[in-house]
Amino acid sequence: MGWFGSGGSSPPSKVSIVSEYKEEPKQQFLEDLPPKFEDSEPIPHQRQEREATLIDAARQIKLSDFTIERFIGMPCFREAMITGFQAMGVLGVVTFLIHKNVKKSLNWSVGGFFLGNVIGWEQCRSLRRRSFHMIEKAKLEREEKNKKKWSEMSLEDDEDLQKFQEFNSRK
């Protein structure tokens, strides 16, 4: 008989009653749990607090710190290298054209490479610092503008604000 069963010859199916009731676990907060580690016991592999020295820093350096991927990921690395190669080329060629001495031109080009790297690095870092400073300044100005606008709106639309608060306070 279509949607509701077959002609009435078979009894309707029974709905089973849910016999299991699982109580939801009580929410536990971090301050209610016991600490996993004791704060009083010193960790055996940790040294006592003392000032870091250059020797400690040198021991931390690993060969894996000097990978191409690590250098390429550094901000300003590309700009510094480009500036260094440009300075190397210019100083090397100019010195060779003036003195006609390959050894002297190679020395000047290597020095130009390092000087160009330092100048390019510092210039890029300076631009980054300035841009981050401008971003922070813009954020502060935007916050001040929003506060000023909010205070103006709250004075003008006091009725609307009261209606809004009444609406949100009712249950």
N, C-alpha and C positions, 0 to 999 in steps of 0.2 A: 504494500500500500504506500509506496513512495518513501517519503521522508521520515515518517513517524513510526515505522515498523512494518512488520509483515502481517497484515490482515488480522491481527489480534489472536492468532492461535498460540503464540508463545508468550509466556509471562514477561513483563518488563524486566530489564536488567536491574540488579540491585546496586546501589551505590555503597561502596565500602566506607566504613567509618575509619578515620585516621586514628590509629591507636598509639602512635608514638608522638610524644610532645617533647621537643628539645628546647630546653631553656637557653636563651641566648647568653653567651658568656659575658660576665661582668667586665666592663671596660677597666683596664688597668693602666694606671699612670706610671711614669718613670719613677717618681718619688716614692711610690708604694712598693716598688720592687727592691729586694736586697741588692747591695752592690756586688758586682762580679769580681772585682779586684780590691784588695786592701790597699789603702793609700799609705799606710805606715811602713810596709815592707819595701826595701829598696830592690830594684831590679838588678840582678847580678851583672849583666853586661853593660849597664849604664855607668858612666864615670861620675865622679862627684862634680858639682858645679864649679867651674873655674873659667877663666877668660880664655877665649879662643886665640890661638897663635897662628902664625904663618905656617908653621910645621903641620899643625892640625889641618889647615886648609889644603896644603900640598898633599896630604895623605888622602884627602877626599877626591882628588882628581883621578879620573879613570880614562883609559884610552877610548872608551865608548862615548866620552863627552865630545870628541872631536870627529863627528861624522858630518858629511855634506848635508844631510837632511836637517840636522840641528842648526847648522849655520844658515841654511836657506830659510828656515823658519823664523830667524831673528828679524825684528823690524829694523830697517835702515841698513841691513847688510848689503843688499843689492846696490843701493845708492852709493855706499862707501866704496865698494869694489869698482864700480863704474868710474867714479871720480879718481880713484887710485890709478886705474889703467890709463885714463886720459892724461893724468899728470906724468905718468911714466913715459908715455909716448912722446909728449911734448918736450919734456926735459931731455930725454934721450936723443931725440932727433936734433933739437937745437944745439945741444952740446956737441954732437957729432959733426954738425955742419960748421960750427965755429972752430973746434980744435982738431978735427980729423983724427981723433984718437978713440978707438973702440973701447978700450978699458975704462977711460974716463967717462965716456958716454954711458956705459953700462952701470958704473957706480952712481952716476947722477940719476939714471932712470930708476934704479932700485930705491934710492932715497926719495925720488919723486912719487914712487908708488906708495911708500909708507906715509909720506906727508899728505898725499891726496886721500888716502884711506882715513887718516885721522881727521882731516878737514871735512870730508864728506860725511863721516859718522857724526861729528859734532854738529854740523849744519842740520842734518836730518833730525837728530835728537832735539835740537833747539826748536825746529818747526813743529815736532810732535808735542813738545811741552807746551808751546804756545797754543796749539790747536786744542789740547786738552783743557788748558786754562780758559780758552774762549767758550768751550762747551759748558764748563762748570759755571761760568759767568752767565751764559744764556739760560741755564737751568734756574739759577737763582732769580734772574730777572723775570722769568716766566712764573715762578712761584709767587713772587711779589705781586705781579700783575693779576694773577688768579685770586690772591688774597684780597687785593684791593677791589676787584670786580665782585667777589663774593660779599664783601662788606657793603658795597653799594647796593647790590641786589637784595641783601637782607634788610636794609633800611627801606628800600622802595617797596618791596613785595612782602611786607610783614604779614599781611592777611593771608597771602598764598602760603607762606611758610607755616603759619599757625594751622591752616587747613591740612597741609601736608603732614605735620606732626600729629595732629588729631587722627588722621586717617591711619598712620602707621602705628599709633599707640592702641587702637582698638583691636579686639581679637575676635 
